[in-house]
Amino acid sequence: MIIVLKPEATESMIEHVMDRLKELGLTPHLSKGQERTIIGVIGDDRILANQPLRAIAGVEDVVPILAPWKLAGREFKKEDTIIDVGGVKIGGRRLAIMAGPCAVEKKELTVGIAQEVKAAGANILRGGAYKPRSSPYAFQGLGNEGLDFLGEAKKLTKLPIVSEILDPRDIELFLEKTDIIQIGARNMQNFELLKEVGAYDKPVLLKRGLSATIKEWLLSAEYIMSRGNKNVMLCERGIRTFESQYRNTLDLAAVPALKALTHLPVIVDPSHATGQWALVAPMAKAAVAAGADGLLIEVHSNPECALCDGEESLKPAKFKDLMKDLRRIAAAVDREIE
């Protein structure tokens, strides 16, 4: 349910409405837009059935929300959410380009890749320090040491860092050492982890699950937002289908669908979606044309020796060429890239 406040509603009126909702055992979420201030109500809406909320000073209307996701939906917030990550605004006109190695391996290698992707126009450094792998014998990442290597790269390049968390017990580490916490596809419905990152205001990149519907995906975002963290961005990374020619099926229709359903930024990961470096550039271009707010791209200076996903990683020169093409496509759809 949404409570729409009158334009002339004062701060004390707003506080009174929120206090009343809390008295009823509900959780209010305040959103101040350009034209209207509204309060999203989380909890059992049936409690409000016999409550004369329109009688409270400052209340203009009470509107039910039909979608099961409340805080993430356009009904709750009409304007696009823009998330500021170290000066990089994600969700606005300028696209966020997150690039770097799938897995952090060595400090010198990580720093070198960071410098090359920044020179090409990337504005966020991606890198996996903790790696969830299908096989227990595969490289699992360097852990805390990997986060430190990313930190060294950040010192030299000033690029904000996005890296994946696996365990709620590591939250303090990620709050300290990253700028965006990534929730991977395998953990999209790890509800305890979602609630943990939701307890802080650190930006979260929520990847779509391996076979998740858009409804399930948005409800996972709702878990984070219902705990108070509104800094959520969605990442389409391909879903599992019957097709075996490439790693996953990149659902680009999800981009405009999500832009209609939700106010959250939408990122596309063409690397994990395709699993083949030759397919990354075409899908990255298509994602920008489809309206994505950013890209998550794997770049490695020596892919054939990479410890993780070298076959889908672009060499720095290929990434540089892609960025040139992306600038032209972005301009054609009224977006821009640094």
Backbone as numpy.savetxt, mean C-alpha at the origin, in Angstrom:
# Nx Ny Nz CAx CAy CAz Cx Cy Cz
-21.86 2.86 8.96 -22.70 4.05 8.96 -21.83 5.30 8.96
-22.27 6.33 8.28 -21.56 7.61 8.23 -22.45 8.70 8.81
-21.88 9.51 9.65 -22.57 10.68 10.18 -21.98 11.91 9.48
-22.80 12.61 8.74 -22.37 13.79 8.00 -22.64 15.02 8.86
-21.61 15.81 9.07 -21.73 16.99 9.91 -22.00 18.24 9.08
-22.67 19.18 9.67 -22.97 20.43 8.99 -21.68 21.23 8.78
-21.62 22.05 7.73 -20.41 22.84 7.48 -20.04 23.74 8.65
-21.04 24.19 9.39 -20.77 25.10 10.50 -20.52 24.39 11.83
-20.46 23.06 11.80 -20.25 22.31 13.04 -18.91 22.70 13.68
-18.95 22.99 14.98 -17.74 23.39 15.70 -17.00 22.16 16.22
-15.77 22.37 16.67 -14.97 21.28 17.22 -15.65 20.65 18.43
-16.27 21.49 19.26 -16.95 20.96 20.44 -18.16 20.11 20.04
-18.86 20.50 18.98 -19.98 19.69 18.49 -19.49 18.33 17.99
-18.39 18.37 17.25 -17.82 17.13 16.72 -17.41 16.21 17.86
-16.75 16.76 18.86 -16.32 15.97 20.01 -17.52 15.37 20.74
-18.61 16.12 20.81 -19.81 15.62 21.49 -20.39 14.42 20.75
-20.43 14.50 19.42 -20.94 13.38 18.63 -20.07 12.15 18.84
-18.76 12.33 18.81 -17.85 11.20 18.97 -17.95 10.60 20.37
-18.10 11.45 21.37 -18.26 10.94 22.74 -19.55 10.13 22.87
-20.60 10.59 22.22 -21.88 9.88 22.29 -21.75 8.49 21.66
-21.06 8.41 20.54 -20.86 7.12 19.88 -20.05 6.17 20.75
-19.03 6.71 21.41 -18.22 5.88 22.31 -19.05 5.37 23.48
-19.96 6.19 23.98 -20.84 5.77 25.07 -21.71 4.58 24.66
-22.02 4.52 23.37 -22.85 3.43 22.85 -22.02 2.19 22.50
-20.71 2.25 22.77 -19.85 1.11 22.50 -19.37 1.02 21.07
-19.45 2.12 20.32 -19.04 2.15 18.92 -17.72 2.91 18.77
-17.04 2.69 17.66 -15.75 3.35 17.41 -15.90 4.38 16.30
-15.74 5.66 16.62 -15.85 6.71 15.59 -14.52 6.99 14.92
-14.57 7.25 13.61 -13.37 7.61 12.85 -13.67 8.92 12.11
-12.96 9.96 12.50 -13.19 11.29 11.95 -12.44 11.48 10.64
-13.12 12.04 9.64 -12.49 12.34 8.36 -12.91 13.74 7.92
-11.93 14.63 7.77 -12.21 16.00 7.35 -11.82 16.17 5.89
-12.83 16.28 5.03 -12.60 16.47 3.61 -12.62 17.93 3.24
-12.50 18.20 1.94 -12.49 19.58 1.47 -13.86 20.24 1.62
-14.92 19.45 1.46 -16.27 20.02 1.51 -17.04 19.64 2.77
-16.76 18.47 3.31 -17.56 17.98 4.43 -16.67 17.30 5.45
-17.10 17.34 6.70 -16.50 16.54 7.77 -17.48 15.43 8.10
-16.97 14.20 8.12 -17.84 13.07 8.42 -17.22 12.20 9.50
-18.06 11.40 10.12 -17.60 10.44 11.13 -18.05 9.05 10.68
-17.08 8.17 10.45 -17.40 6.78 10.15 -17.60 6.02 11.45
-18.63 5.19 11.50 -18.96 4.46 12.72 -18.66 2.98 12.51
-17.79 2.43 13.36 -17.43 1.02 13.29 -18.06 0.30 14.49
-18.73 -0.79 14.19 -19.41 -1.55 15.23 -20.76 -2.02 14.73
-21.58 -2.50 15.63 -22.91 -2.99 15.28 -23.86 -1.82 15.07
-24.15 -1.53 13.78 -25.00 -0.38 13.45 -26.40 -0.49 14.04
-26.81 -1.69 14.40 -28.16 -1.86 14.94 -28.35 -1.10 16.24
-27.24 -0.84 16.92 -27.31 -0.07 18.16 -27.89 1.32 17.91
-27.66 1.84 16.70 -28.08 3.21 16.39 -29.51 3.31 15.87
-30.17 2.15 15.72 -31.51 2.13 15.11 -32.49 3.05 15.83
-32.42 3.08 17.14 -33.36 3.89 17.93 -32.69 5.10 18.57
-31.55 5.48 18.05 -30.84 6.64 18.59 -31.07 7.86 17.70
-31.63 8.93 18.24 -31.92 10.13 17.43 -30.67 10.98 17.17
-29.76 10.44 16.39 -28.49 11.15 16.18 -28.68 12.47 15.45
-29.71 12.54 14.59 -29.94 13.79 13.86 -30.35 14.93 14.79
-30.71 14.59 16.01 -31.10 15.62 16.98 -29.89 16.29 17.62
-28.72 15.72 17.44 -27.51 16.29 18.04 -27.07 17.51 17.22
-26.73 18.56 17.89 -26.29 19.78 17.21 -25.07 19.50 16.34
-25.13 20.01 15.12 -24.02 19.85 14.19 -24.17 18.68 13.23
-25.14 17.78 13.50 -25.33 16.62 12.62 -26.30 16.99 11.50
-25.88 16.72 10.26 -26.73 17.01 9.12 -27.48 15.77 8.64
-26.78 14.62 8.62 -27.43 13.41 8.09 -26.72 12.18 8.64
-27.44 11.06 8.61 -26.89 9.76 8.99 -27.13 8.82 7.82
-26.05 8.29 7.27 -26.13 7.52 6.03 -25.58 6.12 6.25
-26.33 5.07 5.91 -25.78 3.71 6.03 -24.76 3.43 4.95
-23.75 2.62 5.27 -22.75 2.19 4.30 -23.11 0.79 3.84
-23.24 0.61 2.54 -23.66 -0.69 2.02 -22.50 -1.66 1.86
-21.32 -1.16 1.53 -20.17 -2.05 1.33 -19.68 -2.58 2.67
-19.18 -3.82 2.73 -18.69 -4.38 3.99 -17.42 -3.70 4.48
-16.64 -3.08 3.56 -15.50 -2.28 3.98 -15.99 -0.85 4.17
-15.76 -0.31 5.32 -16.33 1.00 5.67 -15.30 2.12 5.54
-14.18 1.99 6.24 -13.18 3.05 6.24 -12.42 3.14 4.93
-12.29 2.03 4.22 -11.55 2.02 2.96 -12.39 2.47 1.77
-13.71 2.57 1.93 -14.60 2.82 0.81 -14.76 4.28 0.44
-15.17 4.50 -0.81 -15.43 5.85 -1.30 -16.62 6.48 -0.58
-17.49 5.65 -0.04 -18.63 6.21 0.70 -18.14 6.97 1.93
-17.06 6.47 2.54 -16.51 7.12 3.73 -15.68 8.35 3.38
-14.92 8.25 2.28 -14.06 9.37 1.89 -14.05 9.50 0.38
-14.53 10.62 -0.12 -14.62 10.84 -1.57 -13.26 11.15 -2.19
-12.44 11.92 -1.48 -11.16 12.34 -2.04 -10.14 11.20 -1.96
-9.22 11.17 -2.93 -8.15 10.18 -2.89 -7.27 10.43 -1.67
-6.89 9.36 -1.00 -5.93 9.48 0.09 -4.53 9.65 -0.48
-3.80 10.61 0.05 -2.40 10.83 -0.34 -1.55 10.60 0.90
-0.61 9.68 0.79 0.24 9.29 1.92 1.62 9.89 1.72
2.08 10.65 2.70 3.39 11.28 2.64 4.43 10.36 3.29
5.37 9.90 2.48 6.43 9.03 2.99 7.77 9.73 2.77
8.25 10.38 3.79 9.53 11.08 3.69 9.57 12.10 2.58
8.47 12.77 2.34 8.40 13.77 1.29 7.89 13.24 -0.04
7.81 11.92 -0.18 7.23 11.31 -1.38 5.74 11.12 -1.15
4.93 11.76 -1.97 3.48 11.70 -1.80 2.91 10.61 -2.70
2.34 9.60 -2.07 1.81 8.44 -2.79 0.29 8.57 -2.89
-0.22 8.59 -4.12 -1.65 8.75 -4.34 -2.00 10.05 -5.03
-1.03 10.89 -5.23 -1.26 12.16 -5.91 -0.97 12.06 -7.39
-0.71 13.19 -8.01 -0.47 13.21 -9.46 0.86 12.55 -9.83
1.85 12.71 -8.94 3.16 12.13 -9.22 3.17 10.66 -8.81
3.70 9.79 -9.66 3.71 8.36 -9.39 4.84 7.98 -8.44
4.56 6.99 -7.60 5.57 6.43 -6.71 6.23 5.26 -7.42
7.54 5.31 -7.56 8.29 4.23 -8.19 9.19 3.60 -7.13
8.81 2.40 -6.71 9.56 1.67 -5.69 10.40 0.61 -6.40
11.70 0.70 -6.28 12.57 -0.20 -7.03 13.74 -0.64 -6.17
14.25 -1.84 -6.48 15.38 -2.38 -5.74 15.40 -3.89 -5.81
16.30 -4.52 -5.09 16.42 -5.98 -5.18 15.29 -6.69 -4.45
14.93 -7.87 -4.96 13.93 -8.69 -4.27 14.40 -8.99 -2.87
15.64 -9.42 -2.74 16.22 -9.73 -1.43 17.51 -8.95 -1.24
17.69 -8.43 -0.05 18.94 -7.76 0.30 20.01 -8.84 0.48
21.17 -8.66 -0.17 22.22 -9.68 -0.13 23.49 -9.16 0.54
24.10 -8.14 -0.05 25.32 -7.54 0.49 25.15 -6.03 0.57
25.86 -5.42 1.50 25.71 -3.97 1.67 26.12 -3.22 0.42
27.28 -3.56 -0.15 27.77 -2.83 -1.32 26.82 -2.98 -2.50
26.29 -4.20 -2.67 25.35 -4.45 -3.77 24.06 -3.65 -3.57
23.55 -3.64 -2.35 22.32 -2.91 -2.05 22.49 -1.42 -2.28
23.59 -0.88 -1.80 23.86 0.55 -1.97 24.01 0.89 -3.45
24.71 0.04 -4.19 24.92 0.29 -5.61 23.61 0.30 -6.39
22.74 -0.68 -6.11 21.44 -0.74 -6.78 20.61 0.49 -6.41
20.64 0.87 -5.13 19.88 2.04 -4.69 20.30 3.29 -5.44
21.60 3.46 -5.61 22.10 4.64 -6.33 21.66 4.62 -7.79
21.65 3.44 -8.40 21.27 3.35 -9.81 19.78 3.58 -10.02
18.95 3.03 -9.15 17.51 3.23 -9.35 17.12 4.68 -9.06
17.80 5.30 -8.10 17.51 6.71 -7.83 17.90 7.57 -9.04
19.06 7.28 -9.62 19.52 8.05 -10.78 18.55 7.92 -11.95
17.87 6.78 -12.02 16.92 6.55 -13.11 15.56 7.19 -12.84
15.30 7.57 -11.57 14.04 8.24 -11.25 13.19 7.59 -10.19
13.64 6.48 -9.62 12.88 5.87 -8.52 12.89 6.79 -7.31
11.80 6.81 -6.56 11.76 7.67 -5.38 11.58 6.90 -4.07
11.53 5.56 -4.14 11.47 4.71 -2.94 12.31 3.47 -3.21
13.05 3.01 -2.20 13.88 1.82 -2.32 13.16 0.62 -1.74
12.99 -0.42 -2.53 12.41 -1.67 -2.06 13.52 -2.69 -1.83
13.33 -3.56 -0.85 14.31 -4.60 -0.59 13.80 -5.53 0.50
13.92 -6.82 0.28 13.44 -7.80 1.26 14.54 -8.23 2.20
14.37 -7.94 3.49 15.31 -8.41 4.51 14.85 -9.74 5.10
13.54 -9.89 5.23 12.93 -11.15 5.67 12.14 -11.70 4.49
12.44 -12.92 4.06 11.84 -13.46 2.85 10.99 -14.70 3.16
9.68 -14.63 2.94 8.84 -15.82 3.07 8.96 -16.66 1.80
9.48 -17.86 1.90 9.71 -18.69 0.73 8.89 -19.97 0.81
8.49 -20.46 -0.33 7.70 -21.69 -0.37 8.50 -22.88 0.16
9.80 -22.90 -0.14 10.66 -23.99 0.34 11.42 -23.57 1.59
11.47 -24.42 2.61 12.24 -24.07 3.81 13.74 -24.06 3.56
14.18 -24.58 2.39 15.60 -24.64 2.07 16.05 -23.45 1.23
15.12 -22.62 0.78 15.47 -21.45 -0.01 15.98 -20.33 0.89
16.67 -19.37 0.28 17.22 -18.22 1.01 16.11 -17.47 1.72
16.24 -17.29 3.02 15.18 -16.69 3.84 15.43 -15.22 4.16
16.50 -14.65 3.63 16.79 -13.25 3.89 17.81 -13.08 5.01
18.37 -11.88 5.10 19.39 -11.58 6.10 18.80 -11.06 7.42
17.51 -10.82 7.43 16.87 -10.36 8.67 17.29 -8.95 9.04
17.59 -8.76 10.33 17.92 -7.43 10.84 19.13 -6.84 10.12
20.10 -7.68 9.78 21.27 -7.19 9.06 20.87 -6.60 7.71
19.90 -7.24 7.06 19.41 -6.72 5.78 18.76 -5.36 5.93
18.02 -5.16 7.01 17.42 -3.85 7.27 18.51 -2.80 7.47
19.60 -3.20 8.12 20.71 -2.27 8.32 21.35 -1.88 6.98
21.48 -2.85 6.07 22.04 -2.55 4.75 21.14 -1.57 4.00
19.83 -1.77 4.12 18.89 -0.82 3.50 19.05 0.57 4.12
19.28 0.58 5.42 19.49 1.86 6.11 20.73 2.58 5.60
21.79 1.83 5.31 23.00 2.43 4.76 22.71 3.03 3.38
21.93 2.30 2.59 21.56 2.81 1.27 20.73 4.08 1.38
19.86 4.12 2.37 19.02 5.30 2.57 19.87 6.52 2.95
20.88 6.31 3.78 21.75 7.42 4.18 22.40 8.07 2.97
22.79 7.26 1.99 23.50 7.79 0.83 22.57 8.35 -0.24
21.38 7.77 -0.35 20.48 8.17 -1.45 19.29 9.01 -0.99
18.99 8.97 0.30 17.82 9.66 0.87 16.49 9.03 0.42
16.55 7.82 -0.14 15.33 7.16 -0.57 14.64 6.50 0.63
13.34 6.72 0.81 12.60 5.98 1.84 12.63 4.49 1.54
12.43 3.66 2.56 12.56 2.21 2.44 11.22 1.53 2.63
10.94 0.54 1.76 9.80 -0.36 1.96 10.35 -1.77 2.04
9.94 -2.50 3.09 10.40 -3.87 3.28 9.32 -4.67 3.99
9.34 -5.98 3.80 8.25 -6.85 4.27 8.46 -7.36 5.69
7.42 -7.26 6.50 7.41 -7.82 7.85 6.70 -9.18 7.81
7.20 -10.12 8.60 6.60 -11.45 8.66 5.99 -11.75 10.03
6.54 -11.16 11.06 6.19 -11.54 12.43 5.78 -10.30 13.23
4.63 -10.34 13.91 4.22 -9.18 14.73 5.25 -8.81 15.79
6.06 -9.77 16.20 7.07 -9.49 17.23 8.19 -8.59 16.72
8.27 -8.39 15.40 9.31 -7.54 14.82 8.83 -6.12 14.57
7.66 -5.76 15.06 7.07 -4.46 14.73 7.97 -3.30 15.15
8.57 -3.35 16.32 9.41 -2.25 16.77 10.60 -2.05 15.84
11.15 -3.17 15.36 12.28 -3.12 14.43 11.88 -2.41 13.14
10.71 -2.73 12.62 10.26 -2.13 11.37 9.82 -0.68 11.56
9.28 -0.36 12.70 8.93 1.04 12.97 10.18 1.91 12.96
11.27 1.35 13.43 12.52 2.11 13.53 13.27 2.18 12.20
13.27 1.08 11.44 14.20 0.96 10.32 13.57 1.04 8.93
12.26 1.13 8.83 11.63 1.25 7.52 10.71 2.46 7.48
10.35 2.86 6.27 9.41 3.97 6.09 8.03 3.47 5.68
7.99 2.30 5.03 6.74 1.64 4.66 6.87 0.18 5.06
5.89 -0.33 5.77 5.88 -1.75 6.13 5.06 -2.50 5.09
5.68 -3.48 4.46 4.97 -4.29 3.48 4.37 -5.53 4.13
3.09 -5.78 3.83 2.44 -7.04 4.18 2.37 -7.85 2.90
3.06 -8.99 2.85 3.14 -9.77 1.64 1.87 -10.55 1.34
1.83 -11.12 0.14 0.64 -11.85 -0.31 0.29 -12.99 0.64
1.30 -13.69 1.14 1.03 -14.83 2.02 0.45 -14.40 3.35
0.65 -13.16 3.72 0.16 -12.67 5.02 -1.03 -11.73 4.90
-1.62 -11.65 3.71 -2.74 -10.71 3.54 -3.87 -10.99 4.52
-4.07 -12.24 4.89 -5.12 -12.58 5.85 -4.55 -13.09 7.17
-3.34 -12.64 7.48 -2.77 -12.88 8.82 -3.31 -11.77 9.71
-4.48 -12.01 10.27 -5.24 -10.92 10.91 -4.54 -10.35 12.13
-3.80 -11.16 12.85 -3.08 -10.63 14.01 -1.98 -9.68 13.56
-1.31 -9.99 12.44 -0.29 -9.10 11.90 -0.93 -7.81 11.39
-2.09 -7.93 10.74 -2.79 -6.75 10.24 -3.19 -5.82 11.39
-3.69 -6.41 12.47 -4.08 -5.60 13.62 -2.88 -4.94 14.28
-1.74 -5.64 14.26 -0.53 -5.08 14.87 -0.05 -3.85 14.12
0.06 -3.94 12.78 0.51 -2.77 12.02 -0.55 -1.68 12.03
-1.80 -2.06 12.27 -2.87 -1.08 12.34 -2.83 -0.23 13.58
-2.07 -0.67 14.58 -2.00 0.07 15.84 -1.06 1.26 15.76
-0.36 1.41 14.65 0.59 2.51 14.47 0.22 3.28 13.20
0.83 4.45 13.01 0.49 5.25 11.83 1.53 5.08 10.71
2.42 4.10 10.86 3.42 3.83 9.83 2.72 3.37 8.55
3.04 3.95 7.38 2.42 3.53 6.12 2.59 2.03 5.87
1.54 1.42 5.32 1.51 -0.02 5.07 1.21 -0.27 3.60
2.02 -1.12 2.96 1.78 -1.58 1.60 1.20 -2.99 1.71
-0.09 -3.11 1.41 -0.80 -4.39 1.57 -0.93 -5.08 0.22
-0.20 -6.19 0.05 -0.26 -6.93 -1.20 -1.50 -7.83 -1.24
-1.99 -8.04 -2.44 -3.13 -8.93 -2.63 -2.71 -10.39 -2.44
-3.55 -11.16 -1.77 -3.27 -12.56 -1.55 -3.23 -13.36 -2.84
-2.66 -14.57 -2.75 -2.42 -15.38 -3.94 -3.69 -15.64 -4.76
-4.81 -15.84 -4.07 -6.08 -16.10 -4.76 -7.21 -15.26 -4.18
-6.86 -14.12 -3.63 -7.84 -13.30 -2.91 -8.75 -12.53 -3.86
-10.01 -12.43 -3.50 -10.93 -11.55 -4.21 -10.70 -10.12 -3.77
-11.23 -9.19 -4.53 -11.09 -7.78 -4.15 -11.79 -7.53 -2.82
-12.92 -8.18 -2.60 -13.63 -8.03 -1.33 -12.76 -8.47 -0.16
-12.13 -9.63 -0.28 -11.27 -10.12 0.80 -10.09 -9.18 1.02
-9.55 -8.68 -0.06 -8.41 -7.76 0.00 -8.79 -6.47 0.74
-9.91 -5.88 0.37 -10.33 -4.64 1.01 -10.71 -4.85 2.48
-11.24 -6.01 2.80 -11.54 -6.29 4.20 -10.26 -6.45 5.02
-9.20 -6.95 4.39 -7.91 -6.99 5.07 -7.39 -5.57 5.33
-7.58 -4.69 4.36 -7.22 -3.28 4.58 -8.05 -2.70 5.72
-9.29 -3.13 5.79 -10.18 -2.64 6.85 -9.68 -3.05 8.24
-9.09 -4.24 8.34 -8.51 -4.67 9.62 -7.46 -3.67 10.09
-6.62 -3.22 9.16 -5.57 -2.26 9.51 -6.19 -0.91 9.89
-7.09 -0.44 9.06 -7.66 0.89 9.25 -8.56 0.97 10.48
-9.23 -0.12 10.80 -10.13 -0.11 11.96 -9.36 0.02 13.28
-8.07 -0.28 13.25 -7.24 -0.09 14.44 -6.68 1.33 14.52
-6.94 2.15 13.50 -6.53 3.55 13.56 -5.55 3.99 12.51
-4.90 3.05 11.81 -3.90 3.41 10.79 -4.58 3.62 9.44
-4.64 4.85 9.00 -5.28 5.19 7.72 -4.30 5.21 6.55
-3.00 5.00 6.85 -1.97 5.10 5.82 -1.75 3.76 5.12
-2.75 3.32 4.39 -2.72 2.02 3.73 -2.72 2.22 2.22
-1.86 1.47 1.54 -1.88 1.43 0.07 -2.01 -0.03 -0.36
-2.67 -0.25 -1.48 -2.96 -1.59 -1.96 -2.01 -1.94 -3.10
-1.50 -3.17 -3.11 -0.57 -3.58 -4.16 -1.07 -4.82 -4.89
-1.43 -4.65 -6.15 -1.81 -5.77 -7.02 -0.53 -6.44 -7.53
-0.38 -7.75 -7.26 0.84 -8.45 -7.63 0.55 -9.76 -8.37
-0.64 -9.81 -8.97 -0.99 -11.00 -9.71 -1.66 -12.04 -8.83
-2.57 -12.79 -9.41 -3.28 -13.83 -8.67 -3.08 -15.19 -9.35
-3.31 -16.23 -8.59 -3.12 -17.59 -9.10 -4.33 -18.00 -9.94
-4.07 -18.41 -11.18 -5.13 -18.91 -12.06 -4.64 -20.22 -12.68
-5.36 -20.73 -13.68 -4.96 -21.96 -14.36 -3.79 -21.76 -15.30
-3.48 -20.51 -15.63 -2.42 -20.23 -16.61 -1.04 -20.53 -16.02
-0.20 -21.22 -16.77 1.14 -21.59 -16.29 2.27 -21.01 -17.14
1.93 -20.17 -18.11 2.95 -19.60 -18.99 3.82 -18.58 -18.25
3.22 -17.92 -17.26 3.95 -16.97 -16.44 3.58 -17.22 -14.98
4.24 -16.50 -14.10 4.15 -16.82 -12.67 2.73 -16.65 -12.12
2.14 -15.50 -12.36 0.77 -15.21 -11.91 0.03 -14.50 -13.03
-1.26 -14.27 -12.83 -2.05 -13.49 -13.78 -2.24 -12.09 -13.21
-1.66 -11.10 -13.86 -1.76 -9.72 -13.38 -3.16 -9.18 -13.68
-3.89 -8.86 -12.64 -5.28 -8.40 -12.77 -5.29 -6.87 -12.88
-5.04 -6.37 -14.09 -5.01 -4.91 -14.26 -6.39 -4.29 -14.16
-7.44 -5.09 -14.38 -8.80 -4.56 -14.20 -9.04 -4.16 -12.75
-8.25 -4.73 -11.85 -8.39 -4.38 -10.43 -8.04 -2.92 -10.17
-7.16 -2.36 -11.01 -6.72 -0.98 -10.76 -7.88 0.01 -10.88
-8.57 0.10 -12.04 -9.71 1.03 -12.09 -10.86 0.61 -11.18
-11.01 -0.70 -10.96 -12.07 -1.14 -10.05 -11.81 -0.63 -8.64
-10.58 -0.75 -8.19 -10.23 -0.27 -6.85 -10.33 1.25 -6.76
-9.95 1.94 -7.82 -10.02 3.41 -7.80 -11.47 3.88 -7.67
-12.41 3.06 -8.13 -13.83 3.40 -7.98 -14.35 3.03 -6.60
-13.85 1.92 -6.05 -14.37 1.41 -4.78 -13.75 2.06 -3.56
-12.48 2.45 -3.68 -11.74 2.89 -2.51 -10.97 4.18 -2.79
-10.65 4.88 -1.74 -9.85 6.11 -1.85 -8.36 5.84 -1.63
-7.98 4.58 -1.38 -6.60 4.25 -1.06 -5.73 4.21 -2.32
-4.44 4.56 -2.20 -3.53 4.46 -3.35 -3.40 3.01 -3.83
-3.24 2.84 -5.13 -3.11 1.51 -5.74 -1.76 1.39 -6.43
-0.98 0.40 -6.00 0.34 0.14 -6.55 0.29 -1.18 -7.32
1.10 -1.31 -8.36 1.17 -2.56 -9.13 2.60 -3.10 -9.11
2.72 -4.39 -8.87 4.01 -5.09 -8.86 4.08 -6.00 -10.09
4.64 -5.52 -11.21 4.71 -6.35 -12.41 5.79 -7.42 -12.35
6.70 -7.31 -11.40 7.79 -8.29 -11.28 7.27 -9.62 -10.75
6.63 -9.59 -9.57 6.08 -10.82 -9.01 4.88 -11.32 -9.83
4.20 -10.40 -10.48 3.02 -10.79 -11.25 3.40 -11.68 -12.43
4.50 -11.35 -13.09 4.86 -12.07 -14.31 5.94 -13.11 -14.11
6.89 -12.83 -13.21 7.98 -13.77 -12.97 9.00 -13.83 -14.07
8.90 -12.92 -15.06 9.82 -12.92 -16.20 10.21 -11.47 -16.50
11.51 -11.22 -16.53 11.95 -9.83 -16.69 11.46 -9.21 -17.99
11.33 -10.02 -19.05 10.91 -9.49 -20.34 9.46 -9.02 -20.34
8.69 -9.47 -19.38 7.28 -9.07 -19.29 7.06 -7.90 -18.33
8.08 -7.57 -17.57 7.92 -6.53 -16.54 7.63 -5.17 -17.16
8.43 -4.77 -18.15 8.24 -3.44 -18.75 6.87 -3.28 -19.40
6.40 -4.22 -20.23 5.07 -4.05 -20.82 3.96 -3.93 -19.78
4.05 -4.74 -18.72 3.01 -4.70 -17.69 3.11 -3.43 -16.83
4.33 -2.95 -16.63 4.50 -1.69 -15.90 3.87 -0.53 -16.67
4.09 -0.51 -17.97 3.51 0.53 -18.81 1.97 0.45 -18.80
1.47 -0.77 -18.91 0.02 -0.95 -18.90 -0.59 -0.53 -17.57
0.12 -0.79 -16.47 -0.38 -0.42 -15.14 -0.51 1.09 -15.00
0.48 1.82 -15.50 0.41 3.29 -15.44 -0.75 3.79 -16.30
-0.91 3.20 -17.47 -2.02 3.60 -18.35 -3.37 3.29 -17.71
-3.43 2.23 -16.90 -4.68 1.82 -16.26 -5.04 2.68 -15.06
-4.09 3.52 -14.60 -4.39 4.43 -13.50 -3.71 4.13 -12.19
-2.72 3.24 -12.18 -2.01 2.93 -10.94 -1.32 4.17 -10.39
-1.21 4.21 -9.07 -0.55 5.34 -8.40 0.95 5.11 -8.23
1.40 3.91 -8.57 2.82 3.62 -8.42 3.14 2.21 -8.85
4.43 1.91 -8.87 4.93 0.59 -9.28 5.93 0.08 -8.26
6.00 -1.24 -8.15 6.98 -1.92 -7.30 7.77 -2.84 -8.22
9.04 -2.50 -8.49 9.81 -3.18 -9.53 11.12 -3.70 -8.95
11.44 -4.95 -9.30 12.68 -5.55 -8.85 13.82 -5.23 -9.81
14.92 -4.74 -9.25 16.10 -4.37 -10.04 17.32 -5.00 -9.38
18.15 -5.63 -10.18 19.37 -6.28 -9.67 20.47 -6.10 -10.69
21.67 -5.78 -10.24 22.78 -5.53 -11.16 23.35 -6.81 -11.75
23.08 -7.95 -11.13 23.56 -9.23 -11.66 22.50 -10.30 -11.42
21.39 -10.24 -12.14 20.25 -11.12 -11.87 20.57 -12.60 -11.87
21.51 -13.04 -12.73 21.77 -14.47 -12.81 22.43 -15.02 -11.55
22.95 -14.13 -10.71 23.54 -14.56 -9.44 22.69 -14.15 -8.23
21.51 -13.59 -8.49 20.65 -13.15 -7.39 20.22 -14.34 -6.54
20.10 -14.11 -5.24 19.69 -15.18 -4.33 18.19 -15.39 -4.32
17.45 -14.48 -4.96 15.99 -14.59 -4.97 15.43 -13.87 -6.19
14.64 -14.59 -7.00 13.86 -14.00 -8.10 14.70 -13.23 -9.11
15.87 -13.74 -9.44 16.68 -13.08 -10.45 16.03 -13.07 -11.81
15.23 -14.09 -12.10 14.62 -14.22 -13.43 13.60 -13.12 -13.71
13.11 -12.45 -12.68 12.13 -11.39 -12.89 12.70 -10.00 -12.63
13.99 -9.93 -12.38 14.63 -8.65 -12.04 15.19 -7.96 -13.28
14.97 -6.67 -13.37 15.55 -5.87 -14.45 16.97 -5.46 -14.09
17.85 -5.44 -15.08 19.16 -4.84 -14.87 18.98 -3.31 -14.83
19.87 -2.60 -14.15 19.72 -1.14 -14.04 19.54 -0.43 -15.38
20.24 -0.87 -16.42 20.11 -0.21 -17.73 18.70 -0.40 -18.29
18.14 -1.60 -18.13 16.77 -1.87 -18.58 15.77 -1.04 -17.78
16.03 -0.91 -16.49 15.14 -0.10 -15.65 15.19 1.37 -16.08
16.38 1.85 -16.40 16.52 3.23 -16.87 15.74 3.47 -18.15
15.82 2.52 -19.09 15.06 2.63 -20.34 13.56 2.62 -20.07
13.13 1.75 -19.14 11.71 1.67 -18.79 11.22 2.99 -18.23
12.02 3.62 -17.38 11.60 4.88 -16.77 11.38 5.96 -17.83
12.19 5.95 -18.88 12.00 6.92 -19.96 10.65 6.72 -20.63
10.29 5.46 -20.87 9.00 5.15 -21.50 7.84 5.49 -20.56
8.03 5.20 -19.28 6.96 5.45 -18.31 6.65 6.94 -18.19
7.65 7.78 -18.34 7.41 9.22 -18.27 6.47 9.68 -19.38
6.65 9.12 -20.56 5.79 9.50 -21.69 4.35 8.99 -21.46
4.23 7.78 -20.97 2.89 7.22 -20.72 2.21 7.98 -19.59
2.96 8.30 -18.55 2.39 9.05 -17.43 1.85 10.40 -17.90
2.61 11.08 -18.74 2.17 12.38 -19.26 0.88 12.25 -20.05
0.73 11.13 -20.76 -0.47 10.93 -21.59 -1.73 10.74 -20.76
-1.57 10.29 -19.50 -2.73 10.08 -18.62 -2.75 11.10 -17.48
-2.09 12.24 -17.73 -2.08 13.36 -16.78 -1.45 13.00 -15.44
-0.39 12.21 -15.49 0.40 11.91 -14.30 1.84 12.31 -14.60
2.72 12.21 -13.62 4.11 12.55 -13.86 5.04 11.67 -13.02
6.28 11.57 -13.48 7.33 10.82 -12.79 8.53 11.73 -12.68
9.22 11.64 -11.57 10.40 12.50 -11.36 11.41 12.30 -12.49
